[in-house]
């Protein structure tokens, strides 16, 4: 069931409180762009799709029933709009533009050490590049489950609602995705070395 605070925000937006909507957009903007990017592999497209997400959210907020968390509903819209965008493009960009946009995302601190050292920055940048390259090679459903659970940190129950599958289905997709990602990255690193 939806938290009362979320329902209050929804009610305020429906009543025409644009500040409440602006606050909601600001709270979810980065995560929505990250989710859209996980589908489009292009920051400009992800930003465009995220705008469509918030337009759709505003138009359909009256339909929000509170059966799930508001965030789950928003991320479901983001996934749906991203897939619509891919269908419209009649192509899936695989890896295009990843390296130039990696630094734009807040959840990409994969480092375990000091980022002030130039060599360490270069190593971390290379790791990110490889990770996003590997993600771009995963089948779409595995990539979606992996990004939502492992990068966005969402729980599997919420991801199962977004992906319209079971929790066990999400677990299986993440496991297969992780295995395939490991294989892709191992091959990429061997080619690099």
C-alpha positions in Angstrom: 0.0 0.0 0.0 1.2 3.5 -0.8 2.6 5.7 2.0 0.3 8.5 3.2 3.0 11.1 2.3 3.1 9.9 -1.3 -0.7 10.0 -1.5 -0.6 13.6 -0.1 1.8 14.6 -2.9 -0.4 12.9 -5.5 -3.5 14.7 -4.2 -1.7 18.0 -4.2 -0.6 17.6 -7.7 -4.0 16.5 -8.9 -5.4 19.7 -7.2 -3.0 21.8 -9.3 -0.1 22.3 -7.0 2.7 22.8 -9.5 5.4 23.1 -6.8 4.5 19.6 -5.6 4.9 18.3 -9.1 8.2 20.2 -9.5 9.4 18.7 -6.3 8.4 15.2 -7.4 10.2 15.7 -10.7 13.4 16.9 -8.9 13.3 13.9 -6.6 13.1 11.4 -9.4 14.7 13.1 -12.4 18.2 11.6 -12.1 17.0 8.0 -11.5 14.5 8.3 -14.4 17.2 9.5 -16.7 19.4 6.6 -15.6 16.7 4.1 -16.3 15.9 5.6 -19.7 19.7 5.6 -20.5 19.9 1.9 -19.7 17.5 1.4 -22.6 18.6 4.0 -25.1 22.4 4.1 -24.4 22.2 7.8 -25.4 22.0 10.6 -22.9 20.1 13.0 -25.2 17.5 10.3 -26.0 17.3 9.4 -22.3 16.7 13.1 -21.4 14.0 13.3 -24.1 12.3 10.1 -22.9 12.5 11.3 -19.3 10.6 14.4 -20.3 7.9 12.2 -21.9 7.8 10.1 -18.6 7.0 13.2 -16.5 4.5 14.5 -19.0 2.8 11.0 -18.9 3.0 11.0 -15.2 1.3 14.4 -14.9 -1.4 13.4 -17.3 -2.2 10.0 -15.7 -1.6 10.8 -12.0 -5.4 10.4 -11.4 -5.0 6.8 -12.4 -2.5 6.1 -9.7 -4.2 3.7 -7.3 -1.5 3.3 -4.7 -1.3 -0.5 -5.1 2.5 0.0 -5.3 4.9 2.7 -4.3 4.9 5.8 -6.3 8.5 5.3 -7.3 7.6 1.8 -8.7 4.9 3.4 -10.8 7.2 6.1 -12.1 9.9 3.6 -13.0 7.3 1.4 -14.8 6.3 4.5 -16.9 10.1 5.1 -17.6 10.6 1.6 -18.7 7.5 1.6 -20.9 8.3 5.0 -22.5 11.9 3.9 -23.1 10.7 0.7 -24.9 8.3 2.9 -26.9 11.2 5.1 -27.9 13.3 2.1 -29.0 10.4 0.7 -31.1 10.0 4.2 -32.8 13.7 4.2 -33.6 13.4 0.7 -35.0 16.8 0.0 -33.7 18.6 -0.5 -30.5 21.8 1.4 -30.0 24.4 -0.9 -28.6 27.2 0.9 -26.9 26.9 4.1 -28.9 27.9 7.2 -26.9 28.5 5.3 -23.7 32.0 6.4 -23.0 31.3 10.1 -23.4 28.4 10.2 -21.0 29.5 7.9 -18.3 30.6 10.7 -15.9 27.1 12.2 -16.0 25.5 9.7 -13.7 25.5 9.8 -9.9 25.4 6.1 -9.2 28.6 5.3 -11.0 31.2 5.5 -8.2 32.7 2.0 -8.8 36.0 3.0 -7.2 37.3 1.7 -4.1 40.1 4.2 -3.7 41.2 7.7 -4.1 39.8 9.4 -7.2 42.2 12.4 -7.0 45.1 10.4 -8.4 45.1 10.8 -12.3 46.0 7.1 -12.9 43.2 6.0 -10.6 40.8 8.2 -12.5 41.9 6.7 -15.8 41.5 3.2 -14.4 38.0 3.9 -13.0 37.0 5.5 -16.3 38.1 2.4 -18.1 36.2 0.2 -15.7 33.0 2.2 -16.3 33.5 2.1 -20.0 33.9 -1.7 -19.9 30.9 -2.1 -17.6 28.6 0.0 -19.9 30.0 -1.8 -22.9 29.1 -5.1 -21.3 25.7 -3.9 -20.3 25.0 -2.8 -23.8 25.6 -6.4 -25.0 23.1 -8.0 -22.6 19.7 -9.1 -23.8 17.2 -6.3 -23.0 15.4 -8.0 -20.1 18.6 -9.1 -18.4 20.0 -5.6 -18.8 16.8 -4.0 -17.4 16.8 -6.4 -14.4 20.5 -5.9 -13.8 20.4 -2.1 -14.0 17.4 -1.7 -11.8 18.6 -4.0 -9.1 22.4 -3.7 -9.2 22.9 -0.1 -10.3 19.7 1.6 -9.2 19.6 -0.5 -6.0 15.9 -1.3 -6.3 14.5 -4.3 -4.5 13.5 -7.3 -6.5 9.8 -7.0 -5.6 9.6 -3.5 -7.1 11.6 -4.6 -10.2 9.2 -7.5 -10.7 6.3 -5.1 -10.7 8.0 -2.8 -13.2 9.0 -5.7 -15.5 5.7 -7.5 -15.0 7.3 -10.7 -13.9 7.8 -12.7 -10.7 10.6 -12.1 -8.1 12.1 -15.4 -9.1 12.0 -14.2 -12.7 14.0 -11.1 -11.8 16.4 -13.2 -9.8 17.0 -15.5 -12.8 17.4 -12.5 -15.2 20.0 -10.9 -12.9 21.9 -14.2 -12.4 22.0 -14.8 -16.2 22.9 -11.2 -16.8 25.7 -11.3 -14.3 27.1 -14.5 -15.8 26.9 -13.1 -19.3 28.3 -9.8 -18.2 31.3 -11.6 -16.6 31.9 -13.5 -19.8 31.7 -10.3 -21.9 34.0 -8.4 -19.6 36.5 -11.2 -19.3 36.7 -11.3 -23.1 37.0 -7.5 -23.4 39.8 -7.4 -20.8 41.7 -10.2 -22.5 41.5 -8.3 -25.8 42.7 -5.1 -24.0 45.6 -6.8 -22.4 
